Amino acid sequence: MKSTFLFAFSLLAFISSAQAADLRALNSLFQERFHQDWIENRCGENTARFVSAAHQRRIDLSEAVIIGAEDFMGYFGLISGYVAREGGPMIRPEPKQAPFRQAGRNNWHFHVFLVAMETVHPATRGQVAVYDLSFRNEPTVLSLSRYLDQMYMPEGTFGDPNTRSKHLKSFQFAIYDARTYVTQGQGKARLKDKTYLRDLFPSYYRQQSPVDSEFFGAF
């Protein structure tokens, strides 16, 4: 009986560890491929290459979605990334290899990135992480709330529900299942059509520190 209990406990620990390791595996892959998978102004292709690499490594993508973000009420109908990769002034003296410009503001018609949620247990949702190859000049993985604050709001204004409502009031997300996106195509992967972020993740606009996993309950 004792040996059976120990075996069951060890098996459960192994399963939990394997499930909880998803973000660690993605983090490691992101560090590895950050400088391989990026082409300027090709965020959709960049993200698809990264997700394809994760799929080929057999990293669990069951709780991962590709986001297509737009902001029709933004600056000339564009979405602004305030710490976009190589979006700032030239680095002096000029380096011999990238990055050649500092991170800074860039504007896009849309932007694409990956969001993944750690599954610790079938009934428990864990951490949520964003993998954006166009965010900063070095591989940086943040929670969803911190990423939204730092990427899409001017420095010094993020972290407050009122400023979130002001700067991100018209953000829209289209949501795609990441694994299906790279195995069967965008059409079959769609989970949610263009929907306002405020409707998908309302606590982000009401609380200082929302629970990011609530975002995944919207689809």
PyMOL CGO cylinders between C-alpha atoms (Angstrom):
from pymol import cmd
from pymol.cgo import CYLINDER

trace = [
    CYLINDER, 0.00, 0.00, 0.00, 2.79, 2.40, 0.96, 0.3, 1, 1, 1, 1, 1, 1,
    CYLINDER, 2.79, 2.40, 0.96, 4.72, 1.78, -2.27, 0.3, 1, 1, 1, 1, 1, 1,
    CYLINDER, 4.72, 1.78, -2.27, 1.52, 2.24, -4.30, 0.3, 1, 1, 1, 1, 1, 1,
    CYLINDER, 1.52, 2.24, -4.30, 0.88, 5.57, -2.56, 0.3, 1, 1, 1, 1, 1, 1,
    CYLINDER, 0.88, 5.57, -2.56, 4.44, 6.74, -3.18, 0.3, 1, 1, 1, 1, 1, 1,
    CYLINDER, 4.44, 6.74, -3.18, 4.21, 5.76, -6.85, 0.3, 1, 1, 1, 1, 1, 1,
    CYLINDER, 4.21, 5.76, -6.85, 0.92, 7.63, -7.27, 0.3, 1, 1, 1, 1, 1, 1,
    CYLINDER, 0.92, 7.63, -7.27, 2.32, 10.69, -5.49, 0.3, 1, 1, 1, 1, 1, 1,
    CYLINDER, 2.32, 10.69, -5.49, 5.45, 10.65, -7.65, 0.3, 1, 1, 1, 1, 1, 1,
    CYLINDER, 5.45, 10.65, -7.65, 3.36, 10.29, -10.80, 0.3, 1, 1, 1, 1, 1, 1,
    CYLINDER, 3.36, 10.29, -10.80, 1.17, 13.20, -9.79, 0.3, 1, 1, 1, 1, 1, 1,
    CYLINDER, 1.17, 13.20, -9.79, 4.22, 15.33, -9.04, 0.3, 1, 1, 1, 1, 1, 1,
    CYLINDER, 4.22, 15.33, -9.04, 5.71, 14.45, -12.43, 0.3, 1, 1, 1, 1, 1, 1,
    CYLINDER, 5.71, 14.45, -12.43, 2.51, 15.35, -14.27, 0.3, 1, 1, 1, 1, 1, 1,
    CYLINDER, 2.51, 15.35, -14.27, 2.17, 18.63, -12.39, 0.3, 1, 1, 1, 1, 1, 1,
    CYLINDER, 2.17, 18.63, -12.39, 5.80, 19.47, -13.05, 0.3, 1, 1, 1, 1, 1, 1,
    CYLINDER, 5.80, 19.47, -13.05, 5.46, 18.68, -16.73, 0.3, 1, 1, 1, 1, 1, 1,
    CYLINDER, 5.46, 18.68, -16.73, 2.38, 20.86, -17.08, 0.3, 1, 1, 1, 1, 1, 1,
    CYLINDER, 2.38, 20.86, -17.08, 3.90, 23.70, -15.09, 0.3, 1, 1, 1, 1, 1, 1,
    CYLINDER, 3.90, 23.70, -15.09, 7.06, 23.57, -17.22, 0.3, 1, 1, 1, 1, 1, 1,
    CYLINDER, 7.06, 23.57, -17.22, 5.32, 24.92, -20.33, 0.3, 1, 1, 1, 1, 1, 1,
    CYLINDER, 5.32, 24.92, -20.33, 6.23, 28.53, -19.67, 0.3, 1, 1, 1, 1, 1, 1,
    CYLINDER, 6.23, 28.53, -19.67, 9.77, 27.57, -18.72, 0.3, 1, 1, 1, 1, 1, 1,
    CYLINDER, 9.77, 27.57, -18.72, 10.15, 25.77, -22.03, 0.3, 1, 1, 1, 1, 1, 1,
    CYLINDER, 10.15, 25.77, -22.03, 8.69, 28.72, -23.95, 0.3, 1, 1, 1, 1, 1, 1,
    CYLINDER, 8.69, 28.72, -23.95, 10.92, 31.13, -22.03, 0.3, 1, 1, 1, 1, 1, 1,
    CYLINDER, 10.92, 31.13, -22.03, 13.99, 29.13, -22.98, 0.3, 1, 1, 1, 1, 1, 1,
    CYLINDER, 13.99, 29.13, -22.98, 12.95, 28.93, -26.62, 0.3, 1, 1, 1, 1, 1, 1,
    CYLINDER, 12.95, 28.93, -26.62, 12.19, 32.66, -26.66, 0.3, 1, 1, 1, 1, 1, 1,
    CYLINDER, 12.19, 32.66, -26.66, 15.68, 33.43, -25.38, 0.3, 1, 1, 1, 1, 1, 1,
    CYLINDER, 15.68, 33.43, -25.38, 17.13, 31.17, -28.06, 0.3, 1, 1, 1, 1, 1, 1,
    CYLINDER, 17.13, 31.17, -28.06, 15.14, 32.45, -31.02, 0.3, 1, 1, 1, 1, 1, 1,
    CYLINDER, 15.14, 32.45, -31.02, 14.66, 36.14, -30.22, 0.3, 1, 1, 1, 1, 1, 1,
    CYLINDER, 14.66, 36.14, -30.22, 17.40, 37.17, -32.63, 0.3, 1, 1, 1, 1, 1, 1,
    CYLINDER, 17.40, 37.17, -32.63, 16.58, 34.51, -35.23, 0.3, 1, 1, 1, 1, 1, 1,
    CYLINDER, 16.58, 34.51, -35.23, 12.86, 34.96, -35.79, 0.3, 1, 1, 1, 1, 1, 1,
    CYLINDER, 12.86, 34.96, -35.79, 12.55, 38.74, -36.07, 0.3, 1, 1, 1, 1, 1, 1,
    CYLINDER, 12.55, 38.74, -36.07, 12.16, 40.73, -39.27, 0.3, 1, 1, 1, 1, 1, 1,
    CYLINDER, 12.16, 40.73, -39.27, 11.13, 44.36, -38.89, 0.3, 1, 1, 1, 1, 1, 1,
    CYLINDER, 11.13, 44.36, -38.89, 7.42, 45.05, -39.52, 0.3, 1, 1, 1, 1, 1, 1,
    CYLINDER, 7.42, 45.05, -39.52, 6.68, 41.32, -39.99, 0.3, 1, 1, 1, 1, 1, 1,
    CYLINDER, 6.68, 41.32, -39.99, 5.16, 40.62, -36.58, 0.3, 1, 1, 1, 1, 1, 1,
    CYLINDER, 5.16, 40.62, -36.58, 2.68, 38.02, -37.87, 0.3, 1, 1, 1, 1, 1, 1,
    CYLINDER, 2.68, 38.02, -37.87, 5.36, 36.01, -39.64, 0.3, 1, 1, 1, 1, 1, 1,
    CYLINDER, 5.36, 36.01, -39.64, 7.75, 36.41, -36.71, 0.3, 1, 1, 1, 1, 1, 1,
    CYLINDER, 7.75, 36.41, -36.71, 5.20, 35.09, -34.24, 0.3, 1, 1, 1, 1, 1, 1,
    CYLINDER, 5.20, 35.09, -34.24, 4.22, 32.21, -36.52, 0.3, 1, 1, 1, 1, 1, 1,
    CYLINDER, 4.22, 32.21, -36.52, 7.86, 31.14, -36.84, 0.3, 1, 1, 1, 1, 1, 1,
    CYLINDER, 7.86, 31.14, -36.84, 8.30, 31.17, -33.08, 0.3, 1, 1, 1, 1, 1, 1,
    CYLINDER, 8.30, 31.17, -33.08, 5.10, 29.18, -32.51, 0.3, 1, 1, 1, 1, 1, 1,
    CYLINDER, 5.10, 29.18, -32.51, 6.12, 26.70, -35.24, 0.3, 1, 1, 1, 1, 1, 1,
    CYLINDER, 6.12, 26.70, -35.24, 9.45, 26.19, -33.47, 0.3, 1, 1, 1, 1, 1, 1,
    CYLINDER, 9.45, 26.19, -33.47, 7.60, 25.54, -30.19, 0.3, 1, 1, 1, 1, 1, 1,
    CYLINDER, 7.60, 25.54, -30.19, 5.31, 23.04, -31.93, 0.3, 1, 1, 1, 1, 1, 1,
    CYLINDER, 5.31, 23.04, -31.93, 8.30, 21.25, -33.47, 0.3, 1, 1, 1, 1, 1, 1,
    CYLINDER, 8.30, 21.25, -33.47, 9.88, 21.02, -30.00, 0.3, 1, 1, 1, 1, 1, 1,
    CYLINDER, 9.88, 21.02, -30.00, 6.60, 19.49, -28.77, 0.3, 1, 1, 1, 1, 1, 1,
    CYLINDER, 6.60, 19.49, -28.77, 6.08, 22.26, -26.24, 0.3, 1, 1, 1, 1, 1, 1,
    CYLINDER, 6.08, 22.26, -26.24, 2.51, 22.14, -24.98, 0.3, 1, 1, 1, 1, 1, 1,
    CYLINDER, 2.51, 22.14, -24.98, 0.53, 24.92, -26.69, 0.3, 1, 1, 1, 1, 1, 1,
    CYLINDER, 0.53, 24.92, -26.69, -2.89, 23.88, -25.42, 0.3, 1, 1, 1, 1, 1, 1,
    CYLINDER, -2.89, 23.88, -25.42, -3.18, 27.10, -23.41, 0.3, 1, 1, 1, 1, 1, 1,
    CYLINDER, -3.18, 27.10, -23.41, -1.55, 29.44, -25.92, 0.3, 1, 1, 1, 1, 1, 1,
    CYLINDER, -1.55, 29.44, -25.92, -3.17, 31.96, -28.26, 0.3, 1, 1, 1, 1, 1, 1,
    CYLINDER, -3.17, 31.96, -28.26, -1.96, 34.25, -31.00, 0.3, 1, 1, 1, 1, 1, 1,
    CYLINDER, -1.96, 34.25, -31.00, -3.31, 37.78, -30.64, 0.3, 1, 1, 1, 1, 1, 1,
    CYLINDER, -3.31, 37.78, -30.64, -3.93, 40.18, -33.50, 0.3, 1, 1, 1, 1, 1, 1,
    CYLINDER, -3.93, 40.18, -33.50, -4.28, 43.65, -31.92, 0.3, 1, 1, 1, 1, 1, 1,
    CYLINDER, -4.28, 43.65, -31.92, -5.71, 46.76, -33.58, 0.3, 1, 1, 1, 1, 1, 1,
    CYLINDER, -5.71, 46.76, -33.58, -6.67, 50.26, -32.44, 0.3, 1, 1, 1, 1, 1, 1,
    CYLINDER, -6.67, 50.26, -32.44, -8.84, 52.07, -34.98, 0.3, 1, 1, 1, 1, 1, 1,
    CYLINDER, -8.84, 52.07, -34.98, -9.18, 55.09, -32.70, 0.3, 1, 1, 1, 1, 1, 1,
    CYLINDER, -9.18, 55.09, -32.70, -5.46, 55.38, -32.08, 0.3, 1, 1, 1, 1, 1, 1,
    CYLINDER, -5.46, 55.38, -32.08, -2.88, 57.66, -33.64, 0.3, 1, 1, 1, 1, 1, 1,
    CYLINDER, -2.88, 57.66, -33.64, -4.11, 57.96, -37.27, 0.3, 1, 1, 1, 1, 1, 1,
    CYLINDER, -4.11, 57.96, -37.27, -5.83, 54.62, -36.78, 0.3, 1, 1, 1, 1, 1, 1,
    CYLINDER, -5.83, 54.62, -36.78, -2.55, 52.96, -35.85, 0.3, 1, 1, 1, 1, 1, 1,
    CYLINDER, -2.55, 52.96, -35.85, -1.49, 50.97, -32.81, 0.3, 1, 1, 1, 1, 1, 1,
    CYLINDER, -1.49, 50.97, -32.81, 1.48, 52.48, -30.95, 0.3, 1, 1, 1, 1, 1, 1,
    CYLINDER, 1.48, 52.48, -30.95, 4.20, 50.43, -29.29, 0.3, 1, 1, 1, 1, 1, 1,
    CYLINDER, 4.20, 50.43, -29.29, 6.19, 52.69, -26.96, 0.3, 1, 1, 1, 1, 1, 1,
    CYLINDER, 6.19, 52.69, -26.96, 9.13, 50.32, -26.41, 0.3, 1, 1, 1, 1, 1, 1,
    CYLINDER, 9.13, 50.32, -26.41, 9.12, 48.67, -29.81, 0.3, 1, 1, 1, 1, 1, 1,
    CYLINDER, 9.12, 48.67, -29.81, 12.20, 46.79, -30.86, 0.3, 1, 1, 1, 1, 1, 1,
    CYLINDER, 12.20, 46.79, -30.86, 14.65, 49.15, -32.61, 0.3, 1, 1, 1, 1, 1, 1,
    CYLINDER, 14.65, 49.15, -32.61, 11.94, 51.81, -32.76, 0.3, 1, 1, 1, 1, 1, 1,
    CYLINDER, 11.94, 51.81, -32.76, 14.08, 54.61, -31.33, 0.3, 1, 1, 1, 1, 1, 1,
    CYLINDER, 14.08, 54.61, -31.33, 17.15, 56.64, -32.33, 0.3, 1, 1, 1, 1, 1, 1,
    CYLINDER, 17.15, 56.64, -32.33, 20.34, 55.13, -33.70, 0.3, 1, 1, 1, 1, 1, 1,
    CYLINDER, 20.34, 55.13, -33.70, 22.81, 53.69, -31.18, 0.3, 1, 1, 1, 1, 1, 1,
    CYLINDER, 22.81, 53.69, -31.18, 26.13, 55.56, -31.17, 0.3, 1, 1, 1, 1, 1, 1,
    CYLINDER, 26.13, 55.56, -31.17, 28.79, 54.50, -31.77, 0.3, 1, 1, 1, 1, 1, 1,
    CYLINDER, 28.79, 54.50, -31.77, 27.17, 52.20, -34.32, 0.3, 1, 1, 1, 1, 1, 1,
    CYLINDER, 27.17, 52.20, -34.32, 27.40, 48.57, -33.16, 0.3, 1, 1, 1, 1, 1, 1,
    CYLINDER, 27.40, 48.57, -33.16, 28.70, 45.84, -35.44, 0.3, 1, 1, 1, 1, 1, 1,
    CYLINDER, 28.70, 45.84, -35.44, 25.56, 43.76, -35.01, 0.3, 1, 1, 1, 1, 1, 1,
    CYLINDER, 25.56, 43.76, -35.01, 21.92, 44.34, -34.11, 0.3, 1, 1, 1, 1, 1, 1,
    CYLINDER, 21.92, 44.34, -34.11, 20.34, 46.11, -32.38, 0.3, 1, 1, 1, 1, 1, 1,
    CYLINDER, 20.34, 46.11, -32.38, 21.29, 49.22, -34.31, 0.3, 1, 1, 1, 1, 1, 1,
    CYLINDER, 21.29, 49.22, -34.31, 18.61, 51.46, -32.80, 0.3, 1, 1, 1, 1, 1, 1,
    CYLINDER, 18.61, 51.46, -32.80, 17.33, 51.87, -29.29, 0.3, 1, 1, 1, 1, 1, 1,
    CYLINDER, 17.33, 51.87, -29.29, 13.91, 50.58, -28.35, 0.3, 1, 1, 1, 1, 1, 1,
    CYLINDER, 13.91, 50.58, -28.35, 11.33, 53.31, -28.83, 0.3, 1, 1, 1, 1, 1, 1,
    CYLINDER, 11.33, 53.31, -28.83, 7.98, 54.26, -30.28, 0.3, 1, 1, 1, 1, 1, 1,
    CYLINDER, 7.98, 54.26, -30.28, 6.73, 52.60, -33.44, 0.3, 1, 1, 1, 1, 1, 1,
    CYLINDER, 6.73, 52.60, -33.44, 3.29, 52.61, -35.07, 0.3, 1, 1, 1, 1, 1, 1,
    CYLINDER, 3.29, 52.61, -35.07, 1.62, 49.71, -36.85, 0.3, 1, 1, 1, 1, 1, 1,
    CYLINDER, 1.62, 49.71, -36.85, -1.69, 49.04, -38.56, 0.3, 1, 1, 1, 1, 1, 1,
    CYLINDER, -1.69, 49.04, -38.56, -1.91, 45.94, -36.37, 0.3, 1, 1, 1, 1, 1, 1,
    CYLINDER, -1.91, 45.94, -36.37, 0.37, 43.95, -34.11, 0.3, 1, 1, 1, 1, 1, 1,
    CYLINDER, 0.37, 43.95, -34.11, 0.70, 40.21, -33.46, 0.3, 1, 1, 1, 1, 1, 1,
    CYLINDER, 0.70, 40.21, -33.46, 2.13, 38.37, -30.44, 0.3, 1, 1, 1, 1, 1, 1,
    CYLINDER, 2.13, 38.37, -30.44, 1.75, 35.15, -28.43, 0.3, 1, 1, 1, 1, 1, 1,
    CYLINDER, 1.75, 35.15, -28.43, 0.09, 34.79, -25.02, 0.3, 1, 1, 1, 1, 1, 1,
    CYLINDER, 0.09, 34.79, -25.02, 0.43, 31.53, -23.06, 0.3, 1, 1, 1, 1, 1, 1,
    CYLINDER, 0.43, 31.53, -23.06, -1.03, 30.42, -19.76, 0.3, 1, 1, 1, 1, 1, 1,
    CYLINDER, -1.03, 30.42, -19.76, 0.62, 27.91, -17.46, 0.3, 1, 1, 1, 1, 1, 1,
    CYLINDER, 0.62, 27.91, -17.46, -1.60, 24.97, -16.50, 0.3, 1, 1, 1, 1, 1, 1,
    CYLINDER, -1.60, 24.97, -16.50, -0.59, 23.80, -13.04, 0.3, 1, 1, 1, 1, 1, 1,
    CYLINDER, -0.59, 23.80, -13.04, -3.56, 21.48, -12.55, 0.3, 1, 1, 1, 1, 1, 1,
    CYLINDER, -3.56, 21.48, -12.55, -6.69, 20.82, -14.65, 0.3, 1, 1, 1, 1, 1, 1,
    CYLINDER, -6.69, 20.82, -14.65, -8.72, 22.95, -12.22, 0.3, 1, 1, 1, 1, 1, 1,
    CYLINDER, -8.72, 22.95, -12.22, -6.06, 25.61, -11.57, 0.3, 1, 1, 1, 1, 1, 1,
    CYLINDER, -6.06, 25.61, -11.57, -4.91, 28.33, -13.93, 0.3, 1, 1, 1, 1, 1, 1,
    CYLINDER, -4.91, 28.33, -13.93, -1.45, 29.67, -13.41, 0.3, 1, 1, 1, 1, 1, 1,
    CYLINDER, -1.45, 29.67, -13.41, 0.72, 32.47, -14.70, 0.3, 1, 1, 1, 1, 1, 1,
    CYLINDER, 0.72, 32.47, -14.70, 0.11, 34.18, -18.03, 0.3, 1, 1, 1, 1, 1, 1,
    CYLINDER, 0.11, 34.18, -18.03, 3.09, 35.27, -20.14, 0.3, 1, 1, 1, 1, 1, 1,
    CYLINDER, 3.09, 35.27, -20.14, 3.46, 37.31, -23.33, 0.3, 1, 1, 1, 1, 1, 1,
    CYLINDER, 3.46, 37.31, -23.33, 6.02, 36.50, -26.03, 0.3, 1, 1, 1, 1, 1, 1,
    CYLINDER, 6.02, 36.50, -26.03, 6.42, 39.48, -28.36, 0.3, 1, 1, 1, 1, 1, 1,
    CYLINDER, 6.42, 39.48, -28.36, 9.48, 39.49, -30.61, 0.3, 1, 1, 1, 1, 1, 1,
    CYLINDER, 9.48, 39.49, -30.61, 8.97, 43.23, -31.21, 0.3, 1, 1, 1, 1, 1, 1,
    CYLINDER, 8.97, 43.23, -31.21, 9.00, 44.15, -27.51, 0.3, 1, 1, 1, 1, 1, 1,
    CYLINDER, 9.00, 44.15, -27.51, 12.27, 45.79, -26.39, 0.3, 1, 1, 1, 1, 1, 1,
    CYLINDER, 12.27, 45.79, -26.39, 15.70, 44.97, -27.83, 0.3, 1, 1, 1, 1, 1, 1,
    CYLINDER, 15.70, 44.97, -27.83, 16.32, 41.96, -25.62, 0.3, 1, 1, 1, 1, 1, 1,
    CYLINDER, 16.32, 41.96, -25.62, 14.08, 38.95, -24.94, 0.3, 1, 1, 1, 1, 1, 1,
    CYLINDER, 14.08, 38.95, -24.94, 11.68, 40.13, -22.26, 0.3, 1, 1, 1, 1, 1, 1,
    CYLINDER, 11.68, 40.13, -22.26, 8.77, 38.04, -20.98, 0.3, 1, 1, 1, 1, 1, 1,
    CYLINDER, 8.77, 38.04, -20.98, 6.15, 39.75, -18.83, 0.3, 1, 1, 1, 1, 1, 1,
    CYLINDER, 6.15, 39.75, -18.83, 2.70, 39.01, -17.48, 0.3, 1, 1, 1, 1, 1, 1,
    CYLINDER, 2.70, 39.01, -17.48, -0.15, 40.15, -19.70, 0.3, 1, 1, 1, 1, 1, 1,
    CYLINDER, -0.15, 40.15, -19.70, -1.04, 43.18, -17.55, 0.3, 1, 1, 1, 1, 1, 1,
    CYLINDER, -1.04, 43.18, -17.55, 2.54, 44.41, -17.26, 0.3, 1, 1, 1, 1, 1, 1,
    CYLINDER, 2.54, 44.41, -17.26, 3.13, 43.87, -20.98, 0.3, 1, 1, 1, 1, 1, 1,
    CYLINDER, 3.13, 43.87, -20.98, 0.04, 45.88, -21.93, 0.3, 1, 1, 1, 1, 1, 1,
    CYLINDER, 0.04, 45.88, -21.93, 1.08, 48.66, -19.55, 0.3, 1, 1, 1, 1, 1, 1,
    CYLINDER, 1.08, 48.66, -19.55, 4.67, 48.88, -20.74, 0.3, 1, 1, 1, 1, 1, 1,
    CYLINDER, 4.67, 48.88, -20.74, 4.22, 48.33, -24.47, 0.3, 1, 1, 1, 1, 1, 1,
    CYLINDER, 4.22, 48.33, -24.47, 1.15, 50.41, -25.24, 0.3, 1, 1, 1, 1, 1, 1,
    CYLINDER, 1.15, 50.41, -25.24, 1.21, 53.31, -22.77, 0.3, 1, 1, 1, 1, 1, 1,
    CYLINDER, 1.21, 53.31, -22.77, 3.69, 56.19, -22.47, 0.3, 1, 1, 1, 1, 1, 1,
    CYLINDER, 3.69, 56.19, -22.47, 6.35, 55.72, -19.80, 0.3, 1, 1, 1, 1, 1, 1,
    CYLINDER, 6.35, 55.72, -19.80, 5.25, 57.00, -16.43, 0.3, 1, 1, 1, 1, 1, 1,
    CYLINDER, 5.25, 57.00, -16.43, 1.53, 56.54, -17.08, 0.3, 1, 1, 1, 1, 1, 1,
    CYLINDER, 1.53, 56.54, -17.08, 1.11, 52.78, -16.83, 0.3, 1, 1, 1, 1, 1, 1,
    CYLINDER, 1.11, 52.78, -16.83, -0.29, 50.72, -14.01, 0.3, 1, 1, 1, 1, 1, 1,
    CYLINDER, -0.29, 50.72, -14.01, -3.40, 52.73, -13.22, 0.3, 1, 1, 1, 1, 1, 1,
    CYLINDER, -3.40, 52.73, -13.22, -6.94, 51.73, -14.31, 0.3, 1, 1, 1, 1, 1, 1,
    CYLINDER, -6.94, 51.73, -14.31, -7.78, 55.30, -15.32, 0.3, 1, 1, 1, 1, 1, 1,
    CYLINDER, -7.78, 55.30, -15.32, -4.79, 55.63, -17.63, 0.3, 1, 1, 1, 1, 1, 1,
    CYLINDER, -4.79, 55.63, -17.63, -5.50, 52.19, -19.07, 0.3, 1, 1, 1, 1, 1, 1,
    CYLINDER, -5.50, 52.19, -19.07, -9.01, 53.31, -19.93, 0.3, 1, 1, 1, 1, 1, 1,
    CYLINDER, -9.01, 53.31, -19.93, -7.63, 56.48, -21.50, 0.3, 1, 1, 1, 1, 1, 1,
    CYLINDER, -7.63, 56.48, -21.50, -4.87, 54.96, -23.63, 0.3, 1, 1, 1, 1, 1, 1,
    CYLINDER, -4.87, 54.96, -23.63, -6.32, 51.52, -24.39, 0.3, 1, 1, 1, 1, 1, 1,
    CYLINDER, -6.32, 51.52, -24.39, -10.04, 52.25, -24.55, 0.3, 1, 1, 1, 1, 1, 1,
    CYLINDER, -10.04, 52.25, -24.55, -10.35, 51.25, -28.22, 0.3, 1, 1, 1, 1, 1, 1,
    CYLINDER, -10.35, 51.25, -28.22, -7.98, 48.27, -28.32, 0.3, 1, 1, 1, 1, 1, 1,
    CYLINDER, -7.98, 48.27, -28.32, -9.41, 45.29, -30.20, 0.3, 1, 1, 1, 1, 1, 1,
    CYLINDER, -9.41, 45.29, -30.20, -8.15, 41.71, -30.17, 0.3, 1, 1, 1, 1, 1, 1,
    CYLINDER, -8.15, 41.71, -30.17, -8.66, 38.88, -32.62, 0.3, 1, 1, 1, 1, 1, 1,
    CYLINDER, -8.66, 38.88, -32.62, -7.73, 35.59, -30.94, 0.3, 1, 1, 1, 1, 1, 1,
    CYLINDER, -7.73, 35.59, -30.94, -6.42, 32.41, -32.56, 0.3, 1, 1, 1, 1, 1, 1,
    CYLINDER, -6.42, 32.41, -32.56, -5.51, 29.03, -31.12, 0.3, 1, 1, 1, 1, 1, 1,
    CYLINDER, -5.51, 29.03, -31.12, -1.73, 28.96, -31.47, 0.3, 1, 1, 1, 1, 1, 1,
    CYLINDER, -1.73, 28.96, -31.47, -1.27, 25.28, -32.27, 0.3, 1, 1, 1, 1, 1, 1,
    CYLINDER, -1.27, 25.28, -32.27, -4.06, 25.22, -34.86, 0.3, 1, 1, 1, 1, 1, 1,
    CYLINDER, -4.06, 25.22, -34.86, -2.73, 28.45, -36.39, 0.3, 1, 1, 1, 1, 1, 1,
    CYLINDER, -2.73, 28.45, -36.39, 0.57, 26.85, -37.39, 0.3, 1, 1, 1, 1, 1, 1,
    CYLINDER, 0.57, 26.85, -37.39, -0.79, 23.38, -38.24, 0.3, 1, 1, 1, 1, 1, 1,
    CYLINDER, -0.79, 23.38, -38.24, -4.09, 24.13, -40.01, 0.3, 1, 1, 1, 1, 1, 1,
    CYLINDER, -4.09, 24.13, -40.01, -4.01, 27.82, -40.84, 0.3, 1, 1, 1, 1, 1, 1,
    CYLINDER, -4.01, 27.82, -40.84, -5.47, 31.08, -39.58, 0.3, 1, 1, 1, 1, 1, 1,
    CYLINDER, -5.47, 31.08, -39.58, -9.03, 30.40, -40.76, 0.3, 1, 1, 1, 1, 1, 1,
    CYLINDER, -9.03, 30.40, -40.76, -9.49, 27.29, -38.65, 0.3, 1, 1, 1, 1, 1, 1,
    CYLINDER, -9.49, 27.29, -38.65, -7.65, 28.74, -35.66, 0.3, 1, 1, 1, 1, 1, 1,
    CYLINDER, -7.65, 28.74, -35.66, -9.95, 31.70, -34.94, 0.3, 1, 1, 1, 1, 1, 1,
    CYLINDER, -9.95, 31.70, -34.94, -11.38, 31.61, -31.42, 0.3, 1, 1, 1, 1, 1, 1,
    CYLINDER, -11.38, 31.61, -31.42, -12.64, 35.17, -31.17, 0.3, 1, 1, 1, 1, 1, 1,
    CYLINDER, -12.64, 35.17, -31.17, -13.22, 37.82, -33.81, 0.3, 1, 1, 1, 1, 1, 1,
    CYLINDER, -13.22, 37.82, -33.81, -12.18, 41.44, -33.27, 0.3, 1, 1, 1, 1, 1, 1,
    CYLINDER, -12.18, 41.44, -33.27, -13.44, 42.24, -29.80, 0.3, 1, 1, 1, 1, 1, 1,
    CYLINDER, -13.44, 42.24, -29.80, -12.65, 45.15, -27.52, 0.3, 1, 1, 1, 1, 1, 1,
    CYLINDER, -12.65, 45.15, -27.52, -10.03, 44.33, -24.92, 0.3, 1, 1, 1, 1, 1, 1,
    CYLINDER, -10.03, 44.33, -24.92, -12.22, 46.02, -22.29, 0.3, 1, 1, 1, 1, 1, 1,
    CYLINDER, -12.22, 46.02, -22.29, -14.85, 43.32, -22.94, 0.3, 1, 1, 1, 1, 1, 1,
    CYLINDER, -14.85, 43.32, -22.94, -12.36, 40.44, -23.00, 0.3, 1, 1, 1, 1, 1, 1,
    CYLINDER, -12.36, 40.44, -23.00, -10.43, 41.52, -19.90, 0.3, 1, 1, 1, 1, 1, 1,
    CYLINDER, -10.43, 41.52, -19.90, -12.62, 43.97, -17.92, 0.3, 1, 1, 1, 1, 1, 1,
    CYLINDER, -12.62, 43.97, -17.92, -10.71, 43.65, -14.63, 0.3, 1, 1, 1, 1, 1, 1,
    CYLINDER, -10.71, 43.65, -14.63, -7.65, 45.15, -16.35, 0.3, 1, 1, 1, 1, 1, 1,
    CYLINDER, -7.65, 45.15, -16.35, -9.60, 48.40, -16.57, 0.3, 1, 1, 1, 1, 1, 1,
    CYLINDER, -9.60, 48.40, -16.57, -10.91, 48.24, -13.02, 0.3, 1, 1, 1, 1, 1, 1,
    CYLINDER, -10.91, 48.24, -13.02, -8.11, 46.88, -10.84, 0.3, 1, 1, 1, 1, 1, 1,
    CYLINDER, -8.11, 46.88, -10.84, -4.52, 47.88, -10.21, 0.3, 1, 1, 1, 1, 1, 1,
    CYLINDER, -4.52, 47.88, -10.21, -3.35, 44.26, -10.34, 0.3, 1, 1, 1, 1, 1, 1,
    CYLINDER, -3.35, 44.26, -10.34, -5.89, 42.09, -12.16, 0.3, 1, 1, 1, 1, 1, 1,
    CYLINDER, -5.89, 42.09, -12.16, -5.65, 38.29, -12.33, 0.3, 1, 1, 1, 1, 1, 1,
    CYLINDER, -5.65, 38.29, -12.33, -4.33, 37.71, -15.84, 0.3, 1, 1, 1, 1, 1, 1,
    CYLINDER, -4.33, 37.71, -15.84, -5.78, 34.22, -16.13, 0.3, 1, 1, 1, 1, 1, 1,
    CYLINDER, -5.78, 34.22, -16.13, -9.26, 35.80, -16.25, 0.3, 1, 1, 1, 1, 1, 1,
    CYLINDER, -9.26, 35.80, -16.25, -8.40, 36.84, -19.81, 0.3, 1, 1, 1, 1, 1, 1,
    CYLINDER, -8.40, 36.84, -19.81, -8.52, 33.19, -20.88, 0.3, 1, 1, 1, 1, 1, 1,
    CYLINDER, -8.52, 33.19, -20.88, -12.06, 32.84, -19.56, 0.3, 1, 1, 1, 1, 1, 1,
    CYLINDER, -12.06, 32.84, -19.56, -13.35, 35.10, -22.32, 0.3, 1, 1, 1, 1, 1, 1,
    CYLINDER, -13.35, 35.10, -22.32, -13.05, 32.51, -25.11, 0.3, 1, 1, 1, 1, 1, 1,
]
cmd.load_cgo(trace, "trace")
